[in-house]
Amino acid sequence: MTERPKFPNFIRELRKGLGLSQEQLARQLGVSFQTVNRWENGRASPSQMGIKLIEQFLVEMAVGGQDLWEQYFSEQHPNR
């Protein structure tokens, strides 16, 4: 079985799917542009708080967000 895409791919796909720039996504999540840039370029991983912000954002999206999260991280979050 192939390895699941990593977090940078998830952030990039989410952002592009929503038609947002890194700066716009950062504003939506309440984090800095630099934070989103580091996540997307694999130079940093989100903290637990960052993960909670992303999960909450996806829940609020309602359509598609939860599916995308589960596609990338269902093994890490078995309660989902």
N, C-alpha and C positions, 0 to 999 in steps of 0.2 A: 504494500500500500504506500502511496506517496505521502510525503510530509505535508501537513496543512500549511497554507500560507501564513506568514508571520504577521505580527501586529502592524508593521509599516504598510503592508499591502492592504490590510483591513482599513486603516485610516485613509489611505489614498482612494480606495474604492468607494468608501462611504462619502468622502468629500466630493469626488468627481461625480458620483451618482446623484448627489444633491445639487451639483452645479455651483459649488462654493469654492472660494479661494481658501488658502490656509488661514488667512486673517479672518475671513468670515466664519469659518468653522470654529476658530479660537474664540471669537466673540460669542457664538452660540453656546459653547461649552463653558465659558467663563474662565478661560485660561489665556495665556499670552500666545501671540503668533509664534514666538520662538519655541514654545512648548510643542505646539502642533508640528512645526517644522522638524524638531528633533525626533518626535514620534514617527513621523512619516519617513524620515531619512534613516531611521534605525539607530540614531545616536543616543536615544534614551527610551526607556520604557515608562509607561504611566505608573504613577503611584497607585495605591489602593483607592485614594480619593479620586484620582483621574479616571480610574476604571469605573467607579460609581457615577461620575459625571457623564461618562460616555454611555453607560447603561441607561441612566435616566433619560438622556437625550434620545436614545433609541426607543425607549418606551413611549415617550411623548410624540415621536414621529408617527407612531401607530402603524403605518403601512410600510412594510419592507425592512424596517430597522431591526426588528427582532429576528427576522429570518437571516439577515446578514450576520448578526452577532452569532447566532447558532451555527451558521455555516463555518465560521472561523473558530469559535470557542466552545462549542457544545461539550467537548470532553473536559474542559476546564471548569465548566459550570453545569454539573449534572442536574441541578434543580430546575433548570430552564427547560 
